[in-house]
Amino acid sequence: MLTHLFTIGVYGYEEEAFFQQLMDARIDAFCDIRRRRGMRGTKYAFANAKRLEQRLTDLGIRYFHCKELAPSNEVRKIQKEHDRLTKTAKRERTIMNEAFKQAYHESVLLSFDTMDFIETIGNAENLALFCVERDYRACHRSILAERLRQDLNIPVQHLSP
């Protein structure tokens, strides 16, 4: 039974620190909510899908890719345009714009069924929602985490480097 929810992004982490944080939090299920599961460059290559899945398996953490929980390209464009207008680099963003939040809610969360999601992840106690942004407030994982917190009445902890 799910008792704790965590969120984590990859930016800002060194590889070993990232996996150690998951182990310290006793994560037993890891839900990748990215649309594209590749990372550019070598610094975050450990978060590329195949390497990430293998390392999590080695650590005894079940991996799930829930692409349907990622914002569509159209929704992502809303935030990208806001970032352009405010001259905010993606990795420097600390909040999401309200139009993005609304669009994500309408396109993903209106049809989201919490109990179906819990069935998908199965017998997990400590679940991590994963995307790339360092700051959870700048990522859709915080919107999903809040929904799960409300529906399941469980605590949420946002892990960061």
Chimera marker file (.cmm) of the C-alpha trace (Angstrom):
<marker_set name="trace">
<marker id="1" x="0.000" y="0.000" z="0.000" r="1" g="1" b="0" radius="0.5"/>
<marker id="2" x="1.326" y="3.400" z="-0.999" r="1" g="1" b="0" radius="0.5"/>
<marker id="3" x="2.249" y="5.384" z="2.104" r="1" g="1" b="0" radius="0.5"/>
<marker id="4" x="4.676" y="8.022" z="0.825" r="1" g="1" b="0" radius="0.5"/>
<marker id="5" x="5.054" y="9.943" z="-2.407" r="1" g="1" b="0" radius="0.5"/>
<marker id="6" x="8.286" y="11.559" z="-3.527" r="1" g="1" b="0" radius="0.5"/>
<marker id="7" x="9.242" y="13.643" z="-6.528" r="1" g="1" b="0" radius="0.5"/>
<marker id="8" x="12.697" y="13.953" z="-8.018" r="1" g="1" b="0" radius="0.5"/>
<marker id="9" x="14.297" y="15.631" z="-11.010" r="1" g="1" b="0" radius="0.5"/>
<marker id="10" x="17.682" y="14.854" z="-12.486" r="1" g="1" b="0" radius="0.5"/>
<marker id="11" x="19.180" y="18.314" z="-13.021" r="1" g="1" b="0" radius="0.5"/>
<marker id="12" x="21.700" y="19.196" z="-10.348" r="1" g="1" b="0" radius="0.5"/>
<marker id="13" x="22.488" y="15.620" z="-9.369" r="1" g="1" b="0" radius="0.5"/>
<marker id="14" x="25.644" y="13.630" z="-9.765" r="1" g="1" b="0" radius="0.5"/>
<marker id="15" x="24.862" y="10.030" z="-10.685" r="1" g="1" b="0" radius="0.5"/>
<marker id="16" x="25.727" y="8.370" z="-7.375" r="1" g="1" b="0" radius="0.5"/>
<marker id="17" x="24.001" y="11.056" z="-5.317" r="1" g="1" b="0" radius="0.5"/>
<marker id="18" x="20.822" y="10.607" z="-7.354" r="1" g="1" b="0" radius="0.5"/>
<marker id="19" x="20.613" y="6.883" z="-6.726" r="1" g="1" b="0" radius="0.5"/>
<marker id="20" x="21.694" y="7.241" z="-3.101" r="1" g="1" b="0" radius="0.5"/>
<marker id="21" x="18.846" y="9.669" z="-2.507" r="1" g="1" b="0" radius="0.5"/>
<marker id="22" x="16.398" y="7.096" z="-3.882" r="1" g="1" b="0" radius="0.5"/>
<marker id="23" x="17.857" y="4.436" z="-1.627" r="1" g="1" b="0" radius="0.5"/>
<marker id="24" x="17.794" y="6.731" z="1.421" r="1" g="1" b="0" radius="0.5"/>
<marker id="25" x="14.097" y="7.430" z="0.760" r="1" g="1" b="0" radius="0.5"/>
<marker id="26" x="13.497" y="3.665" z="0.446" r="1" g="1" b="0" radius="0.5"/>
<marker id="27" x="11.895" y="4.104" z="-2.981" r="1" g="1" b="0" radius="0.5"/>
<marker id="28" x="10.441" y="0.818" z="-4.206" r="1" g="1" b="0" radius="0.5"/>
<marker id="29" x="8.627" y="2.122" z="-7.304" r="1" g="1" b="0" radius="0.5"/>
<marker id="30" x="9.844" y="4.770" z="-9.738" r="1" g="1" b="0" radius="0.5"/>
<marker id="31" x="7.459" y="6.401" z="-12.185" r="1" g="1" b="0" radius="0.5"/>
<marker id="32" x="9.105" y="8.180" z="-15.109" r="1" g="1" b="0" radius="0.5"/>
<marker id="33" x="6.631" y="10.791" z="-16.333" r="1" g="1" b="0" radius="0.5"/>
<marker id="34" x="8.765" y="12.191" z="-19.149" r="1" g="1" b="0" radius="0.5"/>
<marker id="35" x="7.499" y="12.113" z="-22.714" r="1" g="1" b="0" radius="0.5"/>
<marker id="36" x="11.016" y="11.637" z="-24.095" r="1" g="1" b="0" radius="0.5"/>
<marker id="37" x="13.317" y="9.517" z="-21.980" r="1" g="1" b="0" radius="0.5"/>
<marker id="38" x="16.646" y="10.621" z="-23.398" r="1" g="1" b="0" radius="0.5"/>
<marker id="39" x="19.065" y="13.167" z="-21.967" r="1" g="1" b="0" radius="0.5"/>
<marker id="40" x="21.582" y="15.180" z="-23.948" r="1" g="1" b="0" radius="0.5"/>
<marker id="41" x="25.229" y="15.095" z="-23.009" r="1" g="1" b="0" radius="0.5"/>
<marker id="42" x="27.224" y="12.871" z="-20.709" r="1" g="1" b="0" radius="0.5"/>
<marker id="43" x="26.498" y="14.532" z="-17.363" r="1" g="1" b="0" radius="0.5"/>
<marker id="44" x="22.967" y="13.137" z="-17.170" r="1" g="1" b="0" radius="0.5"/>
<marker id="45" x="23.419" y="10.066" z="-19.374" r="1" g="1" b="0" radius="0.5"/>
<marker id="46" x="22.573" y="7.925" z="-16.343" r="1" g="1" b="0" radius="0.5"/>
<marker id="47" x="18.974" y="9.176" z="-16.699" r="1" g="1" b="0" radius="0.5"/>
<marker id="48" x="18.618" y="7.835" z="-20.249" r="1" g="1" b="0" radius="0.5"/>
<marker id="49" x="15.885" y="5.220" z="-20.224" r="1" g="1" b="0" radius="0.5"/>
<marker id="50" x="17.878" y="2.017" z="-20.663" r="1" g="1" b="0" radius="0.5"/>
<marker id="51" x="20.636" y="2.954" z="-18.224" r="1" g="1" b="0" radius="0.5"/>
<marker id="52" x="18.139" y="4.283" z="-15.707" r="1" g="1" b="0" radius="0.5"/>
<marker id="53" x="15.933" y="1.180" z="-15.900" r="1" g="1" b="0" radius="0.5"/>
<marker id="54" x="18.933" y="-1.124" z="-15.499" r="1" g="1" b="0" radius="0.5"/>
<marker id="55" x="20.329" y="0.738" z="-12.505" r="1" g="1" b="0" radius="0.5"/>
<marker id="56" x="16.938" y="0.835" z="-10.789" r="1" g="1" b="0" radius="0.5"/>
<marker id="57" x="16.498" y="-2.890" z="-11.402" r="1" g="1" b="0" radius="0.5"/>
<marker id="58" x="19.929" y="-3.512" z="-9.880" r="1" g="1" b="0" radius="0.5"/>
<marker id="59" x="18.794" y="-1.552" z="-6.809" r="1" g="1" b="0" radius="0.5"/>
<marker id="60" x="15.535" y="-3.494" z="-6.536" r="1" g="1" b="0" radius="0.5"/>
<marker id="61" x="13.363" y="-0.540" z="-7.569" r="1" g="1" b="0" radius="0.5"/>
<marker id="62" x="10.536" y="-1.203" z="-10.014" r="1" g="1" b="0" radius="0.5"/>
<marker id="63" x="10.467" y="1.146" z="-12.995" r="1" g="1" b="0" radius="0.5"/>
<marker id="64" x="7.365" y="2.403" z="-14.773" r="1" g="1" b="0" radius="0.5"/>
<marker id="65" x="7.166" y="4.733" z="-17.746" r="1" g="1" b="0" radius="0.5"/>
<marker id="66" x="3.845" y="6.590" z="-17.657" r="1" g="1" b="0" radius="0.5"/>
<marker id="67" x="4.088" y="8.647" z="-20.831" r="1" g="1" b="0" radius="0.5"/>
<marker id="68" x="0.390" y="9.480" z="-20.588" r="1" g="1" b="0" radius="0.5"/>
<marker id="69" x="1.212" y="11.639" z="-17.534" r="1" g="1" b="0" radius="0.5"/>
<marker id="70" x="3.656" y="13.793" z="-19.493" r="1" g="1" b="0" radius="0.5"/>
<marker id="71" x="2.426" y="17.073" z="-20.937" r="1" g="1" b="0" radius="0.5"/>
<marker id="72" x="1.767" y="16.960" z="-24.657" r="1" g="1" b="0" radius="0.5"/>
<marker id="73" x="3.951" y="18.940" z="-27.006" r="1" g="1" b="0" radius="0.5"/>
<marker id="74" x="1.125" y="21.496" z="-27.301" r="1" g="1" b="0" radius="0.5"/>
<marker id="75" x="0.997" y="21.968" z="-23.534" r="1" g="1" b="0" radius="0.5"/>
<marker id="76" x="4.797" y="22.171" z="-23.323" r="1" g="1" b="0" radius="0.5"/>
<marker id="77" x="4.704" y="24.938" z="-25.949" r="1" g="1" b="0" radius="0.5"/>
<marker id="78" x="2.631" y="27.071" z="-23.553" r="1" g="1" b="0" radius="0.5"/>
<marker id="79" x="5.402" y="27.014" z="-20.960" r="1" g="1" b="0" radius="0.5"/>
<marker id="80" x="8.112" y="27.388" z="-23.596" r="1" g="1" b="0" radius="0.5"/>
<marker id="81" x="6.443" y="30.539" z="-24.937" r="1" g="1" b="0" radius="0.5"/>
<marker id="82" x="6.105" y="31.951" z="-21.421" r="1" g="1" b="0" radius="0.5"/>
<marker id="83" x="9.787" y="31.225" z="-20.804" r="1" g="1" b="0" radius="0.5"/>
<marker id="84" x="10.668" y="32.987" z="-24.063" r="1" g="1" b="0" radius="0.5"/>
<marker id="85" x="8.634" y="36.054" z="-23.149" r="1" g="1" b="0" radius="0.5"/>
<marker id="86" x="10.122" y="36.247" z="-19.662" r="1" g="1" b="0" radius="0.5"/>
<marker id="87" x="13.626" y="35.401" z="-20.938" r="1" g="1" b="0" radius="0.5"/>
<marker id="88" x="13.817" y="32.431" z="-18.564" r="1" g="1" b="0" radius="0.5"/>
<marker id="89" x="16.083" y="29.514" z="-19.410" r="1" g="1" b="0" radius="0.5"/>
<marker id="90" x="14.407" y="26.138" z="-18.889" r="1" g="1" b="0" radius="0.5"/>
<marker id="91" x="16.983" y="25.053" z="-16.322" r="1" g="1" b="0" radius="0.5"/>
<marker id="92" x="16.599" y="28.351" z="-14.482" r="1" g="1" b="0" radius="0.5"/>
<marker id="93" x="12.804" y="28.199" z="-14.222" r="1" g="1" b="0" radius="0.5"/>
<marker id="94" x="11.471" y="28.040" z="-10.653" r="1" g="1" b="0" radius="0.5"/>
<marker id="95" x="7.721" y="28.155" z="-11.287" r="1" g="1" b="0" radius="0.5"/>
<marker id="96" x="5.257" y="27.112" z="-13.966" r="1" g="1" b="0" radius="0.5"/>
<marker id="97" x="2.976" y="29.563" z="-15.597" r="1" g="1" b="0" radius="0.5"/>
<marker id="98" x="-0.731" y="29.337" z="-14.761" r="1" g="1" b="0" radius="0.5"/>
<marker id="99" x="-1.739" y="28.701" z="-18.373" r="1" g="1" b="0" radius="0.5"/>
<marker id="100" x="0.552" y="25.644" z="-18.428" r="1" g="1" b="0" radius="0.5"/>
<marker id="101" x="-0.916" y="24.357" z="-15.158" r="1" g="1" b="0" radius="0.5"/>
<marker id="102" x="-4.453" y="24.761" z="-16.479" r="1" g="1" b="0" radius="0.5"/>
<marker id="103" x="-3.644" y="23.095" z="-19.788" r="1" g="1" b="0" radius="0.5"/>
<marker id="104" x="-1.956" y="20.168" z="-17.999" r="1" g="1" b="0" radius="0.5"/>
<marker id="105" x="-4.958" y="19.785" z="-15.722" r="1" g="1" b="0" radius="0.5"/>
<marker id="106" x="-7.378" y="19.783" z="-18.657" r="1" g="1" b="0" radius="0.5"/>
<marker id="107" x="-5.345" y="17.502" z="-20.922" r="1" g="1" b="0" radius="0.5"/>
<marker id="108" x="-4.084" y="14.988" z="-18.341" r="1" g="1" b="0" radius="0.5"/>
<marker id="109" x="-5.680" y="15.219" z="-14.916" r="1" g="1" b="0" radius="0.5"/>
<marker id="110" x="-9.329" y="15.506" z="-15.929" r="1" g="1" b="0" radius="0.5"/>
<marker id="111" x="-9.190" y="11.944" z="-17.251" r="1" g="1" b="0" radius="0.5"/>
<marker id="112" x="-6.676" y="10.663" z="-14.669" r="1" g="1" b="0" radius="0.5"/>
<marker id="113" x="-7.941" y="7.900" z="-12.408" r="1" g="1" b="0" radius="0.5"/>
<marker id="114" x="-5.930" y="7.643" z="-9.211" r="1" g="1" b="0" radius="0.5"/>
<marker id="115" x="-7.046" y="4.118" z="-8.402" r="1" g="1" b="0" radius="0.5"/>
<marker id="116" x="-6.138" y="2.863" z="-11.889" r="1" g="1" b="0" radius="0.5"/>
<marker id="117" x="-2.724" y="4.456" z="-11.427" r="1" g="1" b="0" radius="0.5"/>
<marker id="118" x="-2.274" y="2.750" z="-8.043" r="1" g="1" b="0" radius="0.5"/>
<marker id="119" x="-3.220" y="-0.576" z="-9.633" r="1" g="1" b="0" radius="0.5"/>
<marker id="120" x="-0.599" y="-0.014" z="-12.327" r="1" g="1" b="0" radius="0.5"/>
<marker id="121" x="2.217" y="0.514" z="-9.848" r="1" g="1" b="0" radius="0.5"/>
<marker id="122" x="1.043" y="-2.384" z="-7.724" r="1" g="1" b="0" radius="0.5"/>
<marker id="123" x="2.301" y="-3.111" z="-4.247" r="1" g="1" b="0" radius="0.5"/>
<marker id="124" x="4.501" y="-0.070" z="-3.579" r="1" g="1" b="0" radius="0.5"/>
<marker id="125" x="5.030" y="1.828" z="-0.353" r="1" g="1" b="0" radius="0.5"/>
<marker id="126" x="7.350" y="4.622" z="-1.485" r="1" g="1" b="0" radius="0.5"/>
<marker id="127" x="6.790" y="5.951" z="-4.986" r="1" g="1" b="0" radius="0.5"/>
<marker id="128" x="8.977" y="8.492" z="-6.768" r="1" g="1" b="0" radius="0.5"/>
<marker id="129" x="7.583" y="10.616" z="-9.610" r="1" g="1" b="0" radius="0.5"/>
<marker id="130" x="10.455" y="11.504" z="-11.930" r="1" g="1" b="0" radius="0.5"/>
<marker id="131" x="11.085" y="14.190" z="-14.521" r="1" g="1" b="0" radius="0.5"/>
<marker id="132" x="14.082" y="16.383" z="-15.300" r="1" g="1" b="0" radius="0.5"/>
<marker id="133" x="13.620" y="19.808" z="-13.712" r="1" g="1" b="0" radius="0.5"/>
<marker id="134" x="15.623" y="20.471" z="-10.560" r="1" g="1" b="0" radius="0.5"/>
<marker id="135" x="12.896" y="22.500" z="-8.861" r="1" g="1" b="0" radius="0.5"/>
<marker id="136" x="9.640" y="20.597" z="-8.438" r="1" g="1" b="0" radius="0.5"/>
<marker id="137" x="7.688" y="23.863" z="-8.647" r="1" g="1" b="0" radius="0.5"/>
<marker id="138" x="8.921" y="24.222" z="-12.231" r="1" g="1" b="0" radius="0.5"/>
<marker id="139" x="7.730" y="20.762" z="-13.256" r="1" g="1" b="0" radius="0.5"/>
<marker id="140" x="4.445" y="19.005" z="-13.962" r="1" g="1" b="0" radius="0.5"/>
<marker id="141" x="5.418" y="16.337" z="-11.403" r="1" g="1" b="0" radius="0.5"/>
<marker id="142" x="4.370" y="18.761" z="-8.662" r="1" g="1" b="0" radius="0.5"/>
<marker id="143" x="0.874" y="19.073" z="-10.157" r="1" g="1" b="0" radius="0.5"/>
<marker id="144" x="0.483" y="15.303" z="-10.334" r="1" g="1" b="0" radius="0.5"/>
<marker id="145" x="1.938" y="14.882" z="-6.841" r="1" g="1" b="0" radius="0.5"/>
<marker id="146" x="-0.572" y="17.339" z="-5.420" r="1" g="1" b="0" radius="0.5"/>
<marker id="147" x="-3.431" y="15.458" z="-7.059" r="1" g="1" b="0" radius="0.5"/>
<marker id="148" x="-2.203" y="12.143" z="-5.617" r="1" g="1" b="0" radius="0.5"/>
<marker id="149" x="-1.675" y="13.739" z="-2.195" r="1" g="1" b="0" radius="0.5"/>
<marker id="150" x="-5.261" y="14.954" z="-2.167" r="1" g="1" b="0" radius="0.5"/>
<marker id="151" x="-6.778" y="11.735" z="-3.497" r="1" g="1" b="0" radius="0.5"/>
<marker id="152" x="-4.762" y="9.377" z="-1.288" r="1" g="1" b="0" radius="0.5"/>
<marker id="153" x="-4.160" y="11.562" z="1.754" r="1" g="1" b="0" radius="0.5"/>
<marker id="154" x="-0.457" y="10.714" z="1.813" r="1" g="1" b="0" radius="0.5"/>
<marker id="155" x="2.559" y="12.920" z="2.416" r="1" g="1" b="0" radius="0.5"/>
<marker id="156" x="4.665" y="14.243" z="-0.461" r="1" g="1" b="0" radius="0.5"/>
<marker id="157" x="8.366" y="14.947" z="-0.194" r="1" g="1" b="0" radius="0.5"/>
<marker id="158" x="10.221" y="16.694" z="-3.000" r="1" g="1" b="0" radius="0.5"/>
<marker id="159" x="13.790" y="15.392" z="-3.205" r="1" g="1" b="0" radius="0.5"/>
<marker id="160" x="16.503" y="17.719" z="-4.455" r="1" g="1" b="0" radius="0.5"/>
<marker id="161" x="20.279" y="17.741" z="-4.747" r="1" g="1" b="0" radius="0.5"/>
<link id1="1" id2="2" r="1" g="1" b="0" radius="0.2"/>
<link id1="2" id2="3" r="1" g="1" b="0" radius="0.2"/>
<link id1="3" id2="4" r="1" g="1" b="0" radius="0.2"/>
<link id1="4" id2="5" r="1" g="1" b="0" radius="0.2"/>
<link id1="5" id2="6" r="1" g="1" b="0" radius="0.2"/>
<link id1="6" id2="7" r="1" g="1" b="0" radius="0.2"/>
<link id1="7" id2="8" r="1" g="1" b="0" radius="0.2"/>
<link id1="8" id2="9" r="1" g="1" b="0" radius="0.2"/>
<link id1="9" id2="10" r="1" g="1" b="0" radius="0.2"/>
<link id1="10" id2="11" r="1" g="1" b="0" radius="0.2"/>
<link id1="11" id2="12" r="1" g="1" b="0" radius="0.2"/>
<link id1="12" id2="13" r="1" g="1" b="0" radius="0.2"/>
<link id1="13" id2="14" r="1" g="1" b="0" radius="0.2"/>
<link id1="14" id2="15" r="1" g="1" b="0" radius="0.2"/>
<link id1="15" id2="16" r="1" g="1" b="0" radius="0.2"/>
<link id1="16" id2="17" r="1" g="1" b="0" radius="0.2"/>
<link id1="17" id2="18" r="1" g="1" b="0" radius="0.2"/>
<link id1="18" id2="19" r="1" g="1" b="0" radius="0.2"/>
<link id1="19" id2="20" r="1" g="1" b="0" radius="0.2"/>
<link id1="20" id2="21" r="1" g="1" b="0" radius="0.2"/>
<link id1="21" id2="22" r="1" g="1" b="0" radius="0.2"/>
<link id1="22" id2="23" r="1" g="1" b="0" radius="0.2"/>
<link id1="23" id2="24" r="1" g="1" b="0" radius="0.2"/>
<link id1="24" id2="25" r="1" g="1" b="0" radius="0.2"/>
<link id1="25" id2="26" r="1" g="1" b="0" radius="0.2"/>
<link id1="26" id2="27" r="1" g="1" b="0" radius="0.2"/>
<link id1="27" id2="28" r="1" g="1" b="0" radius="0.2"/>
<link id1="28" id2="29" r="1" g="1" b="0" radius="0.2"/>
<link id1="29" id2="30" r="1" g="1" b="0" radius="0.2"/>
<link id1="30" id2="31" r="1" g="1" b="0" radius="0.2"/>
<link id1="31" id2="32" r="1" g="1" b="0" radius="0.2"/>
<link id1="32" id2="33" r="1" g="1" b="0" radius="0.2"/>
<link id1="33" id2="34" r="1" g="1" b="0" radius="0.2"/>
<link id1="34" id2="35" r="1" g="1" b="0" radius="0.2"/>
<link id1="35" id2="36" r="1" g="1" b="0" radius="0.2"/>
<link id1="36" id2="37" r="1" g="1" b="0" radius="0.2"/>
<link id1="37" id2="38" r="1" g="1" b="0" radius="0.2"/>
<link id1="38" id2="39" r="1" g="1" b="0" radius="0.2"/>
<link id1="39" id2="40" r="1" g="1" b="0" radius="0.2"/>
<link id1="40" id2="41" r="1" g="1" b="0" radius="0.2"/>
<link id1="41" id2="42" r="1" g="1" b="0" radius="0.2"/>
<link id1="42" id2="43" r="1" g="1" b="0" radius="0.2"/>
<link id1="43" id2="44" r="1" g="1" b="0" radius="0.2"/>
<link id1="44" id2="45" r="1" g="1" b="0" radius="0.2"/>
<link id1="45" id2="46" r="1" g="1" b="0" radius="0.2"/>
<link id1="46" id2="47" r="1" g="1" b="0" radius="0.2"/>
<link id1="47" id2="48" r="1" g="1" b="0" radius="0.2"/>
<link id1="48" id2="49" r="1" g="1" b="0" radius="0.2"/>
<link id1="49" id2="50" r="1" g="1" b="0" radius="0.2"/>
<link id1="50" id2="51" r="1" g="1" b="0" radius="0.2"/>
<link id1="51" id2="52" r="1" g="1" b="0" radius="0.2"/>
<link id1="52" id2="53" r="1" g="1" b="0" radius="0.2"/>
<link id1="53" id2="54" r="1" g="1" b="0" radius="0.2"/>
<link id1="54" id2="55" r="1" g="1" b="0" radius="0.2"/>
<link id1="55" id2="56" r="1" g="1" b="0" radius="0.2"/>
<link id1="56" id2="57" r="1" g="1" b="0" radius="0.2"/>
<link id1="57" id2="58" r="1" g="1" b="0" radius="0.2"/>
<link id1="58" id2="59" r="1" g="1" b="0" radius="0.2"/>
<link id1="59" id2="60" r="1" g="1" b="0" radius="0.2"/>
<link id1="60" id2="61" r="1" g="1" b="0" radius="0.2"/>
<link id1="61" id2="62" r="1" g="1" b="0" radius="0.2"/>
<link id1="62" id2="63" r="1" g="1" b="0" radius="0.2"/>
<link id1="63" id2="64" r="1" g="1" b="0" radius="0.2"/>
<link id1="64" id2="65" r="1" g="1" b="0" radius="0.2"/>
<link id1="65" id2="66" r="1" g="1" b="0" radius="0.2"/>
<link id1="66" id2="67" r="1" g="1" b="0" radius="0.2"/>
<link id1="67" id2="68" r="1" g="1" b="0" radius="0.2"/>
<link id1="68" id2="69" r="1" g="1" b="0" radius="0.2"/>
<link id1="69" id2="70" r="1" g="1" b="0" radius="0.2"/>
<link id1="70" id2="71" r="1" g="1" b="0" radius="0.2"/>
<link id1="71" id2="72" r="1" g="1" b="0" radius="0.2"/>
<link id1="72" id2="73" r="1" g="1" b="0" radius="0.2"/>
<link id1="73" id2="74" r="1" g="1" b="0" radius="0.2"/>
<link id1="74" id2="75" r="1" g="1" b="0" radius="0.2"/>
<link id1="75" id2="76" r="1" g="1" b="0" radius="0.2"/>
<link id1="76" id2="77" r="1" g="1" b="0" radius="0.2"/>
<link id1="77" id2="78" r="1" g="1" b="0" radius="0.2"/>
<link id1="78" id2="79" r="1" g="1" b="0" radius="0.2"/>
<link id1="79" id2="80" r="1" g="1" b="0" radius="0.2"/>
<link id1="80" id2="81" r="1" g="1" b="0" radius="0.2"/>
<link id1="81" id2="82" r="1" g="1" b="0" radius="0.2"/>
<link id1="82" id2="83" r="1" g="1" b="0" radius="0.2"/>
<link id1="83" id2="84" r="1" g="1" b="0" radius="0.2"/>
<link id1="84" id2="85" r="1" g="1" b="0" radius="0.2"/>
<link id1="85" id2="86" r="1" g="1" b="0" radius="0.2"/>
<link id1="86" id2="87" r="1" g="1" b="0" radius="0.2"/>
<link id1="87" id2="88" r="1" g="1" b="0" radius="0.2"/>
<link id1="88" id2="89" r="1" g="1" b="0" radius="0.2"/>
<link id1="89" id2="90" r="1" g="1" b="0" radius="0.2"/>
<link id1="90" id2="91" r="1" g="1" b="0" radius="0.2"/>
<link id1="91" id2="92" r="1" g="1" b="0" radius="0.2"/>
<link id1="92" id2="93" r="1" g="1" b="0" radius="0.2"/>
<link id1="93" id2="94" r="1" g="1" b="0" radius="0.2"/>
<link id1="94" id2="95" r="1" g="1" b="0" radius="0.2"/>
<link id1="95" id2="96" r="1" g="1" b="0" radius="0.2"/>
<link id1="96" id2="97" r="1" g="1" b="0" radius="0.2"/>
<link id1="97" id2="98" r="1" g="1" b="0" radius="0.2"/>
<link id1="98" id2="99" r="1" g="1" b="0" radius="0.2"/>
<link id1="99" id2="100" r="1" g="1" b="0" radius="0.2"/>
<link id1="100" id2="101" r="1" g="1" b="0" radius="0.2"/>
<link id1="101" id2="102" r="1" g="1" b="0" radius="0.2"/>
<link id1="102" id2="103" r="1" g="1" b="0" radius="0.2"/>
<link id1="103" id2="104" r="1" g="1" b="0" radius="0.2"/>
<link id1="104" id2="105" r="1" g="1" b="0" radius="0.2"/>
<link id1="105" id2="106" r="1" g="1" b="0" radius="0.2"/>
<link id1="106" id2="107" r="1" g="1" b="0" radius="0.2"/>
<link id1="107" id2="108" r="1" g="1" b="0" radius="0.2"/>
<link id1="108" id2="109" r="1" g="1" b="0" radius="0.2"/>
<link id1="109" id2="110" r="1" g="1" b="0" radius="0.2"/>
<link id1="110" id2="111" r="1" g="1" b="0" radius="0.2"/>
<link id1="111" id2="112" r="1" g="1" b="0" radius="0.2"/>
<link id1="112" id2="113" r="1" g="1" b="0" radius="0.2"/>
<link id1="113" id2="114" r="1" g="1" b="0" radius="0.2"/>
<link id1="114" id2="115" r="1" g="1" b="0" radius="0.2"/>
<link id1="115" id2="116" r="1" g="1" b="0" radius="0.2"/>
<link id1="116" id2="117" r="1" g="1" b="0" radius="0.2"/>
<link id1="117" id2="118" r="1" g="1" b="0" radius="0.2"/>
<link id1="118" id2="119" r="1" g="1" b="0" radius="0.2"/>
<link id1="119" id2="120" r="1" g="1" b="0" radius="0.2"/>
<link id1="120" id2="121" r="1" g="1" b="0" radius="0.2"/>
<link id1="121" id2="122" r="1" g="1" b="0" radius="0.2"/>
<link id1="122" id2="123" r="1" g="1" b="0" radius="0.2"/>
<link id1="123" id2="124" r="1" g="1" b="0" radius="0.2"/>
<link id1="124" id2="125" r="1" g="1" b="0" radius="0.2"/>
<link id1="125" id2="126" r="1" g="1" b="0" radius="0.2"/>
<link id1="126" id2="127" r="1" g="1" b="0" radius="0.2"/>
<link id1="127" id2="128" r="1" g="1" b="0" radius="0.2"/>
<link id1="128" id2="129" r="1" g="1" b="0" radius="0.2"/>
<link id1="129" id2="130" r="1" g="1" b="0" radius="0.2"/>
<link id1="130" id2="131" r="1" g="1" b="0" radius="0.2"/>
<link id1="131" id2="132" r="1" g="1" b="0" radius="0.2"/>
<link id1="132" id2="133" r="1" g="1" b="0" radius="0.2"/>
<link id1="133" id2="134" r="1" g="1" b="0" radius="0.2"/>
<link id1="134" id2="135" r="1" g="1" b="0" radius="0.2"/>
<link id1="135" id2="136" r="1" g="1" b="0" radius="0.2"/>
<link id1="136" id2="137" r="1" g="1" b="0" radius="0.2"/>
<link id1="137" id2="138" r="1" g="1" b="0" radius="0.2"/>
<link id1="138" id2="139" r="1" g="1" b="0" radius="0.2"/>
<link id1="139" id2="140" r="1" g="1" b="0" radius="0.2"/>
<link id1="140" id2="141" r="1" g="1" b="0" radius="0.2"/>
<link id1="141" id2="142" r="1" g="1" b="0" radius="0.2"/>
<link id1="142" id2="143" r="1" g="1" b="0" radius="0.2"/>
<link id1="143" id2="144" r="1" g="1" b="0" radius="0.2"/>
<link id1="144" id2="145" r="1" g="1" b="0" radius="0.2"/>
<link id1="145" id2="146" r="1" g="1" b="0" radius="0.2"/>
<link id1="146" id2="147" r="1" g="1" b="0" radius="0.2"/>
<link id1="147" id2="148" r="1" g="1" b="0" radius="0.2"/>
<link id1="148" id2="149" r="1" g="1" b="0" radius="0.2"/>
<link id1="149" id2="150" r="1" g="1" b="0" radius="0.2"/>
<link id1="150" id2="151" r="1" g="1" b="0" radius="0.2"/>
<link id1="151" id2="152" r="1" g="1" b="0" radius="0.2"/>
<link id1="152" id2="153" r="1" g="1" b="0" radius="0.2"/>
<link id1="153" id2="154" r="1" g="1" b="0" radius="0.2"/>
<link id1="154" id2="155" r="1" g="1" b="0" radius="0.2"/>
<link id1="155" id2="156" r="1" g="1" b="0" radius="0.2"/>
<link id1="156" id2="157" r="1" g="1" b="0" radius="0.2"/>
<link id1="157" id2="158" r="1" g="1" b="0" radius="0.2"/>
<link id1="158" id2="159" r="1" g="1" b="0" radius="0.2"/>
<link id1="159" id2="160" r="1" g="1" b="0" radius="0.2"/>
<link id1="160" id2="161" r="1" g="1" b="0" radius="0.2"/>
</marker_set>
